[in-house]
């Protein structure tokens, strides 16, 4: 459920009409619903009730400071994967003890930053990283709490670019090697082993791969405990999928997922962490765009809109499906016709969808892409010198720009001309 509904024939974000935002900020823009973000966080939090737990929002899905501030205010933890994300977490008010640091390539500078600023745990992904972290912590006179990310070799049955739990993926250490690596970690002076981490992929629409992975983690917990390790925390990653195509998909709910967590690892008495990103932010956001032209082609028509692949890359990158709604609700009985919806960027890949059944639309009308709150704005670029588009947050009847659209001058003046070229003209 989200908070984007038609009221008297116009699409609203909570109690704000989308055309009102468009008139204020111009198109295209992203708009997020505070109520949906809050609701999604609470669904996870409640799903894990009865077990000690922390829901660590994976900020890579949407790292706008206002979204982070809202999550921090709800008591969430946060999963970061770079020094930049760590700095965002601190700036949004997350205390160090609620920040988890994941990622395969943490640098010494990032380790120092987190050790000095405060950290709940590092999710370590390789032996060289483990050795480097121990050295940095020792040099700083600190001890780094760690879990080790294991790769359970399960097929997440999702898009190949976002599956992470097969042995051929770059993530974690092979689960078969875990005993050896934990034994190595236990004797490194700068580390304190506290648990196990696993994350098998994103946009999972079936619970079975989670079940396989978590059962393996449960077994490993017992084995490592028998080896003398203190395994008191399990980080079970993110990955629960959302219904991108509402008419024909219904992925499992956080409550079902929570029941699965209890069933597979609940008996171990560990503190549970999860790292959802997409399910919290995805359906809390729309991308709103205006129709520039309707072009009648040879055998097919094109709806050319002012958003493009640089604003929302998911369709071009993963062939992702997004529901696209007219902002003014079509009258009942309006006939739909197939049309390709494309952006202005000079690549055929700048196609959001082909032959989508849409009501008739004309220049100046607005359309809204659903499920654009996660991996939308954060993956945007300025390709074709199209400035990053604004982000807006709605709270009941209020809305605020939470990232302004840069001016063209701001975009151009970020570049600098070397002296020798300056003189050459
Ligand atoms: N934890 C770790 C270690 C991760 O790598 C990820 C996502 C998450 C948590 C959050 O997963 P989520 O709950 O959002 O599925 N750009 C792609 C998705 C990439 C996901 C990368 N890792 C997309 O647009 O579909």
Boltz pocket constraint, residues with backbone or C-beta under 6 A from the ligand:
constraints:
  - pocket:
      binder: B
      contacts: [[A, 58], [A, 60], [A, 61], [A, 79], [A, 102], [A, 103], [A, 161], [A, 162], [A, 199], [A, 201], [A, 202], [A, 203], [A, 237], [A, 238], [A, 239], [A, 240], [A, 275], [A, 276], [A, 277], [A, 278], [A, 279], [A, 314], [A, 318], [A, 374], [A, 375]]
      max_distance: 6.0
